[in-house]
Amino acid sequence: MSKNHPILKTIAVIGAAVLSIEAWNRMIFKKMQEKESLTCEEGDFHEWKHGTFFYKKKVGGVGHPIVILHDLYPNQNADNCDKLMNQLAQHRTVYSLDLLGCGRSDKPAITYTNFLYVLQVVECIEKIIGQPVHLVAKGRSATIAVAVAKYKPEYVVQLSLLDPVEEENRKMPDQKSKLLKTLIELPVFGTMLYHMAFANCEAAHMGEANARYLYASIVGRYTNMDVEWMLEELDIPIHVIELMRVRTD
């Protein structure tokens, strides 16, 4: 077959494009790793069957410990809650963790679900803290906190939900969202899509290419859960804070 054959030309063009995209992907990873602003000095790691995760602890006053869950998004981690953690630690001992797929925690190439994070929080309470807690959750993590309180009521004495993403979290996976998830999980091309969304965020690139799997699961709506009925059945104090408006149930 001649080198000028249309099929060979097409293969060559596709090959060159793939190599160019992969080179760009590597450049982004290297650029983010050179920043090294996300450290592990103020926390510790806990080995768990689903992956090792990072957590922080700040000793404060007496009473039930507080556990802060950062917003569930690839560019979020425990450091985003430092200000809140310092404020709360004036009154209680406070824990904050990097959810699996985020920050310094492991980023396995799996489908991330709400229940996976329920298990992670339960693991943290059982194996690290050892007593019931007050759960404080931001954004998409609000549904995780509610589900933990529902399925392990003996572990949660109070809930504080900060800017919960209520309507969006009720949407379940459909054909379009499943397709988007598949595209983002593709090698090279999927990594490029991930970089286009998080090119300037160091925390979103720890774990290199595997970091895209959480984003794919979020876009695919696999981390969503409708917890409205759970809220109605909970018999503990629940505080919902939406921007500057405060609602107490």
Buried (B, 14 or more C-beta within 10 A) or exposed (E): EEEEEEEEEEEEEEEEEEEEBBEBBEEBBEEBEEEEEBEEEEBEBBEBEBBEBBBBBBEBEEEBBBBBBBBBBBBBBBBBBBEBBEEBBEEBBBBBBBBBBBBBBBBBEBBBBBEBBBBBBBBBBEEBBEEBBBBBBBBBBBBBBBBBBBBBBEBBBBBBBBBBBBEEBBEEBEEEBBEBBEBBBEEBBBBBBBBEBBEEBBBBBBBBBBBBBBBBBBBBBBBBBEBEEBBEEBEEEBBBBEEEEEEEE
